[in-house]
Amino acid sequence: MTFNVTDLRSHFPSLATGVAHFDAPGGTQTPRAVGEAIARTLTGPLSNLGGEGIRSEVNAEDAIAAFRAAYSDLLGVPEDGIVYGRSATQLNYDFSRTLAKKWQPGDEVVVSRLDHDANVRPWVQAAEAVGAEVRWIDFDPATAEVTWESVEAAIGPRTRLVAITAASNLLGTKPPVRAIADAAHAVGALVHVDAVHYAAHNLVDVPALGADLLVCSPYKFLGPHCAVLTASPQLLETLTPDKLVPSSDAVPERFEFGTLPFEILAGATAAVDFLAQIAPGDALSRRERLRASFHALEEHEMRLRKRLEEGLAGFGDAVVVHSRAADRTPTMFLTLRGRRTWDAYEFLATKDVLAPAGSFYAYEAYHRLNLDDPDGLRLGLAPYVDDDDVSRFLAGLAAFLAS
């Protein structure tokens, strides 16, 4: 199944600026339908939740229900296992503190040097607060692959939780999440998967990944700024967060603090519906339409990634690509020999090409690479990136290297 990228781009008002966007791992551009859903819900009528059936109250309830249904379909989980959050960082902090109530000195928590710091520091700090020990899953900087020896060394009888990314936001590496989850479950540990980067490029299947808890962020796949956590309702029932006394104790509401932003929920729902309409084929269910669309998107993005890789190879040893894992997303992290990537970022911006430089909150991964350049250039593809964008980036980088 293929799709027409020119038609797709027409749904994104921001692309009229002419900027070639390679900044998708930090947040994608947003289609018109998502903005319209936000505006439509916000202008209502809209009220806080109530029990009298007034239209404005019903609209709020409908926004919540539609949100849970949409992310149930996107992630392949029950609707009552969907928790709204302001960000993945916020959700990880909330759940790390809640889970840590059951940890004690001598317990072990496993984190990964491949991860965004949002899936590292909350767990490390929660472990430290209760006297639990922290163990590390490592990766090989030469290959950007997780080393299985470090997995075996990190997970043991005292492991209570393993936090692992489904795809590195810096390098694109997809570690063997299911194998890691199986090793964790064999010793009775929970597995928390950060799918923030992964969900932008692959249809998430929570049971297939073996995740007990999983987070993703709609603004990485065409939606508004918010996040989603999913876990089985049975697991959520065992967790007791700190919350206000009058607030609901029902699952999943007990983990959603304060009044929800109903308009953001509507925008996040619209993003799922937009994805499902990209290349749906003859599928009837939204889940199957999403599967077909993600398949088409993956083919499109991987073809463009190959073009980028071939183009970068043409620069010889002037460009060092650190994204080398066999299985990875269409995200590439590179440095330039003898040149600062921050200078390249600024130069490309003058050509209306946005390819950001930095370490992108992947604190452990960046330091594990032991780079001389204080920054690196990250190229991230999205559904709306086309061949002209790729050509403009390669031409812009060539001009920078020649300057």
C-alpha positions as CSV (number, residue, x, y, z in Angstrom):
1,M,0.0,0.0,0.0
2,T,1.4,3.4,-1.0
3,F,0.2,6.9,-0.4
4,N,0.5,10.3,-2.2
5,V,2.9,12.4,-0.2
6,T,2.0,15.5,-2.2
7,D,-1.6,15.1,-1.2
8,L,-0.6,14.4,2.4
9,R,1.5,17.6,2.6
10,S,-1.6,19.7,1.5
11,H,-3.1,18.9,4.9
12,F,-0.3,20.7,6.8
13,P,-0.6,24.5,6.8
14,S,2.8,25.0,8.3
15,L,4.5,23.4,5.3
16,A,3.5,26.5,3.3
17,T,6.5,28.2,4.9
18,G,8.8,26.2,2.6
19,V,10.9,24.9,5.4
20,A,12.2,21.3,5.0
21,H,11.5,19.8,8.4
22,F,13.9,17.1,9.7
23,D,13.0,17.9,13.3
24,A,10.2,15.3,13.7
25,P,11.8,13.4,16.6
26,G,11.4,16.6,18.7
27,G,7.8,17.0,17.5
28,T,6.0,16.8,14.2
29,Q,4.1,19.4,12.2
30,T,0.3,19.2,12.7
31,P,-2.4,18.6,10.1
32,R,-5.3,21.0,9.8
33,A,-7.8,18.4,11.0
34,V,-6.1,18.2,14.4
35,G,-6.2,21.9,14.9
36,E,-9.8,22.0,13.9
37,A,-10.7,19.3,16.3
38,I,-9.1,21.2,19.1
39,A,-10.9,24.5,18.2
40,R,-14.2,22.7,17.7
41,T,-14.0,21.1,21.1
42,L,-12.7,24.2,22.9
43,T,-15.4,26.5,21.6
44,G,-17.9,23.9,22.7
45,P,-20.2,24.1,24.3
46,L,-17.9,22.7,26.9
47,S,-18.0,22.3,30.6
48,N,-16.4,20.3,33.3
49,L,-17.7,16.8,33.9
50,G,-21.1,16.6,35.5
51,G,-24.1,14.2,35.9
52,E,-27.1,16.1,34.5
53,G,-26.6,15.4,30.9
54,I,-26.2,19.0,29.8
55,R,-24.7,19.2,26.3
56,S,-21.5,20.9,27.4
57,E,-20.9,18.2,30.0
58,V,-21.7,15.4,27.6
59,N,-19.2,16.9,25.1
60,A,-16.5,16.7,27.8
61,E,-17.4,13.1,28.5
62,D,-17.4,12.2,24.8
63,A,-14.0,13.7,24.3
64,I,-12.6,11.5,27.0
65,A,-14.3,8.4,25.7
66,A,-13.2,9.0,22.1
67,F,-9.6,9.6,23.3
68,R,-9.5,6.3,25.2
69,A,-11.0,4.4,22.2
70,A,-8.5,5.9,19.7
71,Y,-5.5,5.0,21.8
72,S,-6.9,1.6,22.5
73,D,-6.9,1.1,18.7
74,L,-3.5,2.7,18.2
75,L,-1.8,0.6,20.9
76,G,-3.8,-2.6,20.8
77,V,-4.9,-2.4,24.5
78,P,-8.2,-2.1,26.4
79,E,-9.8,1.3,26.6
80,D,-9.7,1.3,30.4
81,G,-6.0,0.9,30.3
82,I,-5.4,4.3,28.7
83,V,-4.1,7.1,31.0
84,Y,-3.8,10.7,29.8
85,G,-0.7,12.7,30.7
86,R,0.8,16.1,30.1
87,S,4.1,14.6,28.9
88,A,6.0,11.3,28.9
89,T,8.3,12.8,31.5
90,Q,5.4,13.7,33.8
91,L,3.9,10.2,33.4
92,N,7.2,8.5,34.1
93,Y,7.8,10.6,37.2
94,D,4.2,9.9,38.5
95,F,4.4,6.2,37.9
96,S,8.0,5.8,39.2
97,R,7.0,7.3,42.5
98,T,3.9,5.2,42.7
99,L,5.7,1.9,41.9
100,A,8.5,2.8,44.2
101,K,6.1,2.6,47.2
102,K,6.5,-1.2,46.9
103,W,10.3,-1.2,46.5
104,Q,12.8,-1.5,49.4
105,P,16.5,-1.5,50.0
106,G,18.2,-4.4,48.1
107,D,15.7,-4.3,45.3
108,E,17.1,-3.5,41.8
109,V,15.8,-1.2,39.0
110,V,17.2,-1.6,35.5
111,V,17.6,1.3,33.1
112,S,19.3,1.7,29.7
113,R,22.1,3.9,28.4
114,L,20.2,4.0,25.1
115,D,17.2,5.9,26.5
116,H,16.0,9.4,26.5
117,D,16.6,10.7,30.1
118,A,12.8,10.8,30.7
119,N,13.0,7.0,30.9
120,V,16.1,7.0,33.0
121,R,16.2,9.7,35.7
122,P,12.7,9.2,37.1
123,W,13.5,5.6,37.8
124,V,17.0,6.3,39.1
125,Q,15.7,9.0,41.5
126,A,12.8,6.8,42.7
127,A,15.2,3.9,43.3
128,E,17.6,6.2,45.2
129,A,14.8,7.6,47.4
130,V,14.0,4.1,48.8
131,G,17.5,2.6,48.8
132,A,17.0,0.4,45.8
133,E,20.0,-0.3,43.5
134,V,20.3,0.8,39.9
135,R,21.7,-1.5,37.2
136,W,22.4,-0.6,33.6
137,I,21.7,-2.1,30.1
138,D,24.5,-0.9,27.8
139,F,25.0,-0.5,24.1
140,D,28.1,-0.7,21.8
141,P,29.0,2.7,20.4
142,A,30.5,1.1,17.4
143,T,27.3,-0.6,16.4
144,A,24.7,1.3,18.3
145,E,23.3,-2.1,19.4
146,V,22.3,-3.1,22.9
147,T,24.8,-5.6,24.3
148,W,23.1,-8.8,25.4
149,E,25.8,-9.4,28.0
150,S,24.8,-6.2,29.8
151,V,21.1,-7.3,29.7
152,E,22.1,-10.7,31.4
153,A,24.3,-8.9,33.9
154,A,21.6,-6.3,34.8
155,I,18.5,-8.5,35.3
156,G,18.5,-10.8,38.3
157,P,16.4,-12.2,41.1
158,R,16.1,-8.8,42.8
159,T,15.0,-6.9,39.7
160,R,11.7,-5.1,40.3
161,L,11.4,-3.1,37.1
162,V,13.2,-2.8,33.7
163,A,12.8,0.5,31.8
164,I,13.8,0.2,28.2
165,T,13.1,2.2,25.0
166,A,11.4,0.7,22.0
167,A,13.5,3.0,19.8
168,S,16.3,5.4,20.6
169,N,15.3,9.0,20.0
170,L,19.0,9.8,19.3
171,L,20.2,6.9,17.2
172,G,17.0,5.2,16.1
173,T,18.1,1.8,17.4
174,K,15.3,-0.6,18.2
175,P,16.6,-2.9,20.9
176,P,15.2,-6.4,21.4
177,V,12.4,-5.3,23.6
178,R,10.5,-8.6,23.7
179,A,13.6,-10.6,24.6
180,I,14.4,-8.1,27.4
181,A,10.8,-8.3,28.6
182,D,10.9,-12.1,28.7
183,A,14.1,-12.0,30.7
184,A,12.5,-9.5,33.1
185,H,9.3,-11.4,33.5
186,A,11.2,-14.6,34.2
187,V,12.4,-13.0,37.5
188,G,9.0,-11.5,38.2
189,A,9.9,-7.9,37.2
190,L,7.7,-5.3,35.5
191,V,8.7,-3.8,32.1
192,H,8.2,-0.2,31.3
193,V,8.6,0.7,27.6
194,D,9.3,4.2,26.3
195,A,7.6,4.1,22.8
196,V,7.7,7.9,22.3
197,H,10.0,7.6,19.3
198,Y,8.9,4.2,18.2
199,A,5.2,5.0,17.9
200,A,6.0,7.7,15.3
201,H,7.2,5.1,12.9
202,N,5.7,1.7,13.8
203,L,2.3,0.6,14.9
204,V,2.6,-0.3,18.5
205,D,1.5,-3.8,19.7
206,V,1.8,-3.7,23.5
207,P,1.3,-7.4,24.0
208,A,3.8,-8.3,21.3
209,L,6.4,-6.1,22.9
210,G,5.8,-7.7,26.3
211,A,5.3,-4.3,28.0
212,D,3.6,-4.1,31.3
213,L,3.5,-0.3,31.0
214,L,4.2,1.8,27.9
215,V,4.2,5.5,27.1
216,C,3.9,7.5,23.9
217,S,3.5,11.1,22.9
218,P,0.9,12.2,20.3
219,Y,2.9,15.3,19.3
220,K,5.6,13.0,17.9
221,F,3.0,11.6,15.4
222,L,1.0,14.7,14.2
223,G,-0.9,15.4,17.4
224,P,-0.9,18.0,20.1
225,H,1.5,18.2,23.0
226,C,0.5,15.5,25.5
227,A,1.3,11.9,26.3
228,V,-0.4,8.5,26.9
229,L,0.4,5.7,29.3
230,T,-1.1,2.3,28.9
231,A,-1.1,-0.7,31.3
232,S,-3.5,-3.5,31.9
233,P,-6.5,-2.4,34.1
234,Q,-5.6,-5.3,36.4
235,L,-2.1,-3.9,37.0
236,L,-3.4,-0.3,37.4
237,E,-5.8,-1.6,40.1
238,T,-2.8,-2.7,42.2
239,L,-1.2,0.8,42.1
240,T,-2.2,3.6,44.5
241,P,-1.0,7.1,43.5
242,D,-1.0,10.1,45.7
243,K,-4.1,12.0,44.8
244,L,-6.9,14.3,46.1
245,V,-9.4,12.6,48.4
246,P,-12.5,13.6,46.4
247,S,-11.1,12.6,43.1
248,S,-12.2,9.4,41.4
249,D,-10.6,6.1,42.6
250,A,-11.6,4.3,39.4
251,V,-9.1,3.1,36.8
252,P,-7.8,4.8,34.8
253,E,-9.1,8.1,36.2
254,R,-7.3,7.7,39.5
255,F,-4.0,8.5,37.6
256,E,-5.3,11.6,35.9
257,F,-5.0,14.6,38.2
258,G,-7.2,17.6,37.9
259,T,-9.5,18.6,35.1
260,L,-8.5,17.1,31.8
261,P,-7.8,19.3,28.8
262,F,-10.7,18.1,26.7
263,E,-9.7,20.0,23.6
264,I,-6.2,18.4,23.7
265,L,-7.8,15.0,24.0
266,A,-9.9,15.7,20.9
267,G,-6.8,16.8,19.0
268,A,-5.0,13.6,20.0
269,T,-7.9,11.6,18.9
270,A,-8.0,13.4,15.5
271,A,-4.3,12.6,15.0
272,V,-5.1,8.9,15.3
273,D,-7.9,9.2,12.8
274,F,-5.7,11.2,10.4
275,L,-3.1,8.4,10.5
276,A,-5.7,5.8,9.9
277,Q,-6.8,7.6,6.8
278,I,-3.4,7.9,5.1
279,A,-3.5,4.5,3.3
280,P,-6.3,2.5,4.8
281,G,-7.0,0.1,2.0
282,D,-10.1,-2.0,2.4
283,A,-9.8,-2.4,6.2
284,L,-12.9,-1.9,8.2
285,S,-11.6,-1.5,11.8
286,R,-9.6,1.5,12.8
287,R,-6.8,-0.8,14.1
288,E,-6.5,-2.4,10.7
289,R,-6.6,0.9,8.9
290,L,-3.8,2.1,11.1
291,R,-1.8,-1.1,10.3
292,A,-2.1,-0.5,6.6
293,S,-1.2,3.2,6.9
294,F,1.8,2.5,9.1
295,H,3.0,-0.1,6.5
296,A,2.8,2.5,3.8
297,L,4.5,5.2,5.9
298,E,7.3,2.8,6.8
299,E,8.0,2.1,3.1
300,H,8.0,5.8,2.4
301,E,10.3,6.7,5.3
302,M,12.7,3.9,4.8
303,R,13.1,4.8,1.1
304,L,14.0,8.3,2.0
305,R,16.4,7.1,4.8
306,K,18.2,5.1,2.1
307,R,18.5,8.2,0.0
308,L,20.0,10.1,2.9
309,E,22.4,7.3,3.8
310,E,23.6,7.1,0.2
311,G,24.0,10.9,0.0
312,L,25.9,11.1,3.3
313,A,28.2,8.2,2.2
314,G,29.1,10.4,-0.7
315,F,30.8,12.9,1.6
316,G,33.4,10.3,2.6
317,D,35.0,10.6,6.1
318,A,33.8,14.2,6.4
319,V,30.5,12.8,7.8
320,V,30.3,10.2,10.6
321,V,26.9,8.5,11.0
322,H,26.4,7.0,14.4
323,S,23.1,5.4,13.7
324,R,24.3,1.9,12.7
325,A,22.0,-0.6,14.3
326,A,20.6,-3.3,11.9
327,D,17.0,-2.5,13.0
328,R,16.3,1.2,13.4
329,T,13.9,4.0,12.7
330,P,14.4,6.6,9.9
331,T,16.4,8.8,12.3
332,M,20.1,9.5,11.8
333,F,22.6,11.0,14.2
334,L,25.8,12.3,12.7
335,T,28.9,14.4,13.4
336,L,31.2,16.2,11.1
337,R,35.0,15.7,11.2
338,G,36.7,19.0,12.0
339,R,33.5,21.0,11.9
340,R,30.9,21.9,14.5
341,T,27.4,20.4,13.8
342,W,25.9,23.5,15.5
343,D,27.5,25.6,12.8
344,A,25.9,23.2,10.2
345,Y,22.5,23.6,11.9
346,E,22.7,27.4,11.7
347,F,23.9,27.3,8.1
348,L,21.2,24.9,7.0
349,A,18.6,27.1,8.6
350,T,19.6,29.9,6.2
351,K,18.6,27.5,3.5
352,D,15.2,26.8,5.1
353,V,16.3,23.3,6.2
354,L,15.6,22.5,9.8
355,A,18.0,19.8,11.0
356,P,18.7,20.5,14.7
357,A,21.9,20.0,16.6
358,G,22.2,18.8,20.2
359,S,22.1,15.8,22.4
360,F,18.3,15.8,22.6
361,Y,17.9,14.7,26.2
362,A,19.5,11.4,25.4
363,Y,22.0,12.2,28.2
364,E,23.4,8.7,28.7
365,A,23.5,7.7,25.1
366,Y,25.3,10.9,24.0
367,H,28.0,10.5,26.6
368,R,28.4,6.8,25.8
369,L,29.3,7.8,22.3
370,N,32.2,9.8,23.7
371,L,32.1,12.5,21.0
372,D,34.5,15.3,20.5
373,D,31.9,17.6,19.0
374,P,29.8,19.1,21.8
375,D,26.7,18.5,19.7
376,G,25.5,16.2,16.9
377,L,23.1,16.7,14.0
378,R,19.9,14.7,14.0
379,L,17.9,14.0,10.9
380,G,14.4,12.7,11.6
381,L,11.9,11.7,8.9
382,A,8.1,12.1,9.1
383,P,5.2,11.2,6.8
384,Y,5.3,14.7,5.1
385,V,9.0,14.7,4.3
386,D,9.5,14.2,0.5
387,D,12.3,13.8,-2.0
388,D,12.7,17.5,-2.5
389,D,13.4,17.9,1.3
390,V,16.1,15.3,1.1
391,S,17.7,16.9,-1.9
392,R,17.7,20.3,-0.2
393,F,19.3,18.9,2.9
394,L,22.1,17.1,1.0
395,A,22.7,20.2,-1.2
396,G,22.8,22.4,1.9
397,L,25.2,20.1,3.8
398,A,27.5,20.0,0.7
399,A,27.5,23.8,0.6
400,F,28.4,23.9,4.3
401,L,31.2,21.4,4.0
402,A,32.6,23.4,1.0
403,S,32.5,26.7,2.9
